Structures are given as C-alpha cells and as structure tokens.
Amino acid sequence: MAATTPTSAPPPKKSRGKQEIETLQAANEELRSRLSDLQNELQQERGKVGKLRERLQELRAQRETEQHKHSVALTELRVKLHEEKQREVAATRESLSRQHETELARAARLRETELSRLQALVCILRDGASSELRNALKEEAREEARRSYEAEKLRLTQELQEAKTLRRQAEEALSNAVQADRAKAADLRVAHQAHQEEIHRIKRESEREIRRLMDELKSRDRVVQSLEKELGVQAGQTQRLLLQKEESERHYGSPKREVAPFLGENTDSVNNQVCSVLRSETSDKKLLYHQDH
C-alpha cells in the first residue's frame, strides 16, 4: 500500500495542466476571433472613409461646374443686354435720321414754294398794280405765311411728342432690363451662397466623422494593446505550464510535447498580425486626415 501511494498522485496535475492549456487555447481562439472582428470593422470604416472622400470630391466638382454655369449665364446676360441697347440706339438713330431728312425735304419744298410766290408778287408789283391789289396780295401772303407757320408748328409739336414718347419707352425698356439683370445677379449670388454653405456643412461633417474615426482607431489601438498584453501574459502562463509539464514528464516519463510549439507559434502570429493591422490602419487614417485638411 505504501509503495502504490506516490504513483497515484501525479495524474491530477497532468489533467489540470492539460485543462489550463486547453483553456489558453480557447482564450487564444477567442482573441483571434476578436482580432478578426476588429479587422472587419476597420475594413468597414475604411470603406466609409473612402465613400466620404468620393462624396467630397463629387461636391467639389459639382461646385466648380455650378460656378462655371453661373459665370457663363451672367456673361451671356450681359452680352445680350449690351446687344439690345445697341439695337435700340441704332433704331433710334435711324428713325431720327429719316425724320431729319424728311424735314429737310419738306423745308426745301416750302422754301421753293414761298420763293415762287414772292417772285410772282414782285412781278405783279413791278408791272404797276394798284394799291388795293398790293394790299390784297400782302394780306394773302400774310395769311398764307400764318397758316404755314401754324401747320409747321403743329407738325413740329406732334413730332416732339412722338420723340418724347419713344424716348420714354426706350428708358422704360432699359430700366426693366437693368432690373431684370440685377434680379438675376441677386438670384445667382443667393444660389452661390447656398452652395457654399452646403459645401462648408458637408466639410464640417466630414471633419467630424474623420475625428470620430480617429478616436475609434485610438480606442481600438488601446484595445489591441490590451489584447497584446493579455496574449503576453497568457504566453507566459503557457510557457510556465509547459515547463511544469516537461518537469512532470521528465519525472513520470510522458512522451507528448507537441502542444508547446503550437501555442508559441499562435501567440507570435497573433501578436505580429495585431501589430501589422494597427500600423496599416493608423497610417491610412493619418494620410486621409492630412489629405482632407
């Protein structure tokens, strides 16, 4: 009985060490799954950042297009207004020129008519007509001159009124065109201001989203560091258990040693994977942040 008691005590230690190794393997698997989840989330965040960058570039291109359209529309409006003014001025000049030519022709005819009548009166007076005839002719000439003067005065008054009416209509048309131009320019300024405010708002939201992503990246960096620490602690525990197992194997002759290299390789691979993911995501986020600013 005394000889069999020492040999029956070690198996509980082996089973306990095996359970701890299995527990560490399960913890490593869990850490690996958490690391995979973090990688997936970081990939999703990278996709969101890429979409935000594309949206910002589209808005910039749209803003440049709208500004170009507004400038082109304003230039066309100014050119059109200038052409309308030139046409109105040319039409007014042509009408005034025709009226002046008509007036000159009418004045020439009246002058010729009056000259003929005066020549006839001179001939009559030269032939020695009586005083009554001279008085009658003078009265007739005076009456004719008065009628021609009244008719010419009335005609000139009517033409003056027509010229004033045309001028007033031209001024009203010019005023309406100027007001329409000012209203169009005001609308363009309001649209440009609204577009600028929308761009500033989207830029602020993008910066806020980028800061949030940077904060999340920092928090995940801290989580990864804590996971690395946990992995280091568990690796130490694993090494210690392996040493204990080797001691027990040397004492009791157990030939199984394939668990230790597997755990050590898993720990090193997980640590390297965490470090590489952290460095790549940190560099991508910093590059994106500098590009946006």
Disulfide bonds with the S-S distance in Angstrom:
none
